[in-house]
């Protein structure tokens, strides 16, 4: 059983890194949307 968990650890690590990358890109997108909304609200 412990050997199986040991094999899964690197896979879990890769998935965690991928999730962190997704969160980073989502944050960037949210910041861009906020900036666009601010521009639009300043125009009106």
Secondary structure, DSSP 8 states (H G I E B T S, - for coil): -HHHHHHHHHHHHHHHHHHHHHHHHHHHHHHHHHHHHHHHHHH-
